[in-house]
Amino acid sequence: MGINREADYSEYMSRQEALWEGRCRRCGACCGGFDDPCEHLRPGNTSGQYYCDIYEMRFGLRRTVSGKEFNCVPLRSILHKHWVSDYLCAYKEGLTRTWPENI
């Protein structure tokens, strides 16, 4: 039985993406939830949590509720910056401490 490296890699990447996405608390801070939110930010079913109604196609030119244009980018591109209530962000928190591998 041979090793299917492409399938193994694909499976590995899927697991890594699930771990990365699983760290999010859905606070909405990175999407302007505490300032001028993206027009695609929606309240979730759980109190205080949010979701993006175009998440799979979110990157690129977007607008806030007030009409301001911005480029939605991968969070890793802005982790070094500051935004309103960024202290709530689990990803930013991970920059100051080590994440457990079994999240």
N, C-alpha and C positions, 0 to 999 in steps of 0.2 A: 504494500500500500504506500503510495507516494505522498509527499507533503505538497499540499496545495498552498503555496506561499501567498498567492493573490487572495484566496478566500480567507486565509489566516489573518492577513493584513487588514482586509475589509472588516472582519469580525472584531479585530483589535481596535480599529478606528471607531467602530460603532460603540464599543464599550467605553472608549475614552470620551466620545461625544456625550454619551449618557451620563458619565461621571461629571463632566464639565457643566452640562445643563442642570444636573441635579443639585448643584451648589447654589443656584439662584433661589433667593427667598421670595421673588416676585413682588418686591417692594415698589417697583416703578420709578425709583429715583433716577436711574440712568436714562429713562425715557421722559424725564421732566415732570414726573408725577407730583412733585412738591413745588413746582414753579410754573412753567408753561408747557404742559404735556403735549406729546406727539398726538396728532389727531387719531392715531390708530391704537392708543393705549386705552384699554377697557378694564373696568373693575371685574375681578374674578368672583367666583362663588364663595370664596373664603374671605372674611373680613380683613381688609388691609392688603389683600393681594391683587395683582393686576396681570393682564396678559396683552399681547399684541395681536390684533385681529388679522395681520398680514405677516406673521412671524417668518414664515418660510421665504417670503419675498421682501423682507424689510429693508435691506441695504439699498442705499442710493438716496436721491433727493426726496425729502419728505417735508411736511409742514407741521407746525405746532397748532394748537387750538386757536391761538391768536393770529395765525397766518405767517409766522416767521419761518423761513426756509432753512433747512439744515440737512446735512448728509448723515444718514444713519450708517454707522460703521460697526464692525465687530467690537465688542466690549474690550477685548484685549488691546485694541488700538487706543483706548482712552483711559485705561486703568491708572496711568501715571498723572492724569489730570484731576481737577476738582469740579464737582457739580453739587447742586443743592441736595443736602441729605445723603451725600455719598458714604457717610459713615454707616449707613444701613446695608451697604452692598457687601454681600458675602465674598465676592471676588476680591474686592479691595481689602477686606479683612484677611484674606488668604495671603496677601502680600506681606503681612506683618507676622504671620504664624504659619506653621506647616499644616497642610490639610491632611487629615487621616486618609489613608489609601482606601478604606472601606466605606466611604460615604455613599 
